[in-house]
């Protein structure tokens, strides 16, 4: 038993050092991505708010026609806000030459005038690539995806080994959830580490299990089959609806509302 604990302790320690940097990068960038919409709205407030007009807002087809009269770009989607005085958002298609997507554009919903480009999209696109693939060449087909996936597995092993090493001889909520601070030193540091790990264990477990979705196709297919009871769902990795459920677009671009 002591030999097993010693081996698990060394494994826990080595994985913490080895995967810690990647997990820290993923944690910081993931936190930033959680606030992407709020940060974007703050930076683009002057573009989002539209001065009152006497004219009614244009229908989606008319709005797209006005846009194409100004620019020949391919439109991937058009988002219309439910609130009056709010600009519409046009998401452009990828450039075939570079496979990069230009920044989205804000349109005046009354006359279709292009008000400007979203200022934070390129920054958050870089943050998203750092989060998923560490900005390594190849993006989703390179080593970055392998490293982030391995780090997610390492996090699961860290949680399991830490839980085993943490397991007390006497079950008590106080032992699990309250650190011992009477004698400052190595025992206190261990207690703080163990208790903090106990508090964040469920959150880290969800993070690791959901992170594996983006790294391993087999895992994604297995989870999809489990959650849908065997019913096939396609294109979920790209956050797109199944083709069988896709509704015909109102125009050449997809139109959504309620931004």
N, C-alpha and C positions, 0 to 999 in steps of 0.2 A: 504493500500500500504506500509506504514511504517512497519507494522507487517510482511508482506511478505519479505521485504528487510532485516529485522532483522533476520528472520528465515534463509533466504538464506545466509546471512553473517556468521551466526554461523555454518551452514552446510559447507560452503566453508572453514572456519577456521578449523573446526574439521577434515574434510577430508584431508586438507593440512598437518595437523600434523600426522594424523593416517596413511595415505598412503604415506607420503613423504619419509620415509626411504626405503620402498620397491621400490618406483619409482626412488629414487636416485641410488639404487643398480642396477636396470634394466637399467638406463641410462648410468652408467659408464661401465657396462659389455657389453651393446649393442654397445657402442662406440669402445671398445676393439675388439669385434667381427667384426666390420666393417673393421678393419685393419688386420684381421687374416692372409690373404694371403701375404700381404706385410711384416708382421713381420716374418712369417714362411720362406719366401724366404730370408730374411736378415740373420736369424739364420742358415739356411741350405745352404747358398751360396756355401760353399766348397763341399757339396754333390751334388748340382744341376749342377754345371759346370763340364763338362767332358773334359778331355784332348783329343786333336785331335787324331783320329784313321785313319789308312789306310783302314780298312775294312768299308763296308757299314753298315748302321744300320739294325738290324734284323727285320724281319717281326713280327707282334704281336704273332702269334702262336709259332714261333721259340723262341722269347723272353720269353714267358711263359714256354716253355719246358726247357730252360736253368735255369729259376728260380726254377722250381719244382725239377730239378736235385740237387739243393742246399738245398731247404727247402720244407717240405710237406704241408705248410700252404694253406688254402683255399683262393682263390683270388676272391675278390668281383668286382674289376674293375682294368683296366690298362689304364693309361693316357700317351699318347705319345706327346712329345713337337714338335711343328713345327720348332722351331729354332734348327739348328745344334749345337752340343756341349752341349746339355741339357739332363739331366738324365730323364729316364722314371719313372713314379710313380705307384707303385702297392698298391692298397688299399686292405687290408686283411679282410676276413669275421670275424664275431663275434665268440668268443669262446663259444661253447654250454654250458659249465659248469658255466661260469660267466656272459654270455651275454655281455661281454665287447669286444670292437674292439681293437686289437693291433695297435700300430702306423704303419702308411704306410711306405713303404720301397722305396728307390731310387735305380734304376737299371742302370747299364751302358748299353745304347741302342745298343752298338756294340757287346758285348759278354755276356750280361745278368748277370754280376757280381753284387752282392748286395753291394751297396756302404755305406749304413747305414740307420737308421730309422729317420723319421721326428721328430725333437726335440721338437716342440711346440704343437703337436697334443693333447697330454694328458693334457697339461695345458689349452688349449682352450676348450677341452671337459669338463673340470671342470668349466671353465668360462661360457660355454653354459648351463650347468645344473644349475649354480647359476642364470643365467639370466632368465631361463624359470621356474625353480622349487625351487630356493633358497636353493639348496642342501639338501632339506628335504627328508626323506625316502619316497620311492615309486615313485620318479621321476614324470613322467607324470600321474601316477595314485594315487598320494598322495596329501597331503594338500598344497604342494608348488604350484601346478598348480591352486588350488582354490584361494590361496592368490594373485598370480600374476594376475589372471583373475579379481578378485575383485578390485585390484589396478588399472587395466586398466579401469574398469567401473568408479572407483572413479575419475580418471583423466578426463574422459568425463564429469562427473558431475561438477568437478572443473572448467572446461572450460565453461560449460553452465552457471553456477552460477556466475562465474567471469565476463562473457560477460554481463549478466543481470545487475550486480552491477556496471559495468564499463560504461554502456550505458549513453551517455551524453544527456542533454536536448537540446543542440544545436549541430547539426551534423557538424563536421569540422575535416579535416585530421590533422590539427595541434593539436587538442585536443586528437585525437586517437594515434598519432604517436610521439609526442614530449613531454617529461616530463617538469614539471614546477620546476625550480631550483632556483627561486628568494629567497624564504624564506625557509632556511634549517630547517628541523624538521619533525614532523609527517606528515604534508601534502606532503612534498617532498618525503618521503619514500613511501607513498601511490601512488603518481604519478609515481615514478620509478617502483613500483610493477605493476601498472596497464598498463603502456606503454610497459614494458618488456613482460607482459602476452599477450598483443595485438600482438606484433611482433611474438611471438613463438606459438600463438594459432593454426595456420594452421598446423605447424609441429607436435605439440603435438596431434592434432586431428588425423592426419595420423598414428602416433605412437600408439595411443590408439586403433584405429579401426583395425589396422593390428595386434596388440598384442592380441586382443580378438580371432583371428583366431586360436591361439595355445591353448587356454584355454577352448573353448566351441564348442563342435561338432555341436550343432544346429546352432550356428552363422556361422560356416564354411560352413555348407551345404546351409544355406540361401544365403550367399554371393556368393557361387559357382553357385547356381541356378540363381541368379540375373545376374551375369557376363556372364554366358554361355547361358542365355535365356532358362533355363530348361534342357540343355543337361548335362547328368551325366559325371563328371570327377572323376575318382577314384584314390586313393593313392596320392592325392596332398599334404596331410599333411606331408607325408614322403618325399616330393620333388621328387617323382618318376613319370615317364610318364604313361599314361593310358595303360593298357595291350593291348588294340586294336591297339595302335599306336607304341608299342614297336617293335624295329627292332631286327631280330635275331642277336645274338652276333657273332663276328668273331671267337670266340673260346669259351672255357669254362668260360671265364670272359668277362665282358663288356669292350669294348675298346673305348676310346675317344681320341681326338687329340686337338692340339692347346693350350696346357697349357702354 
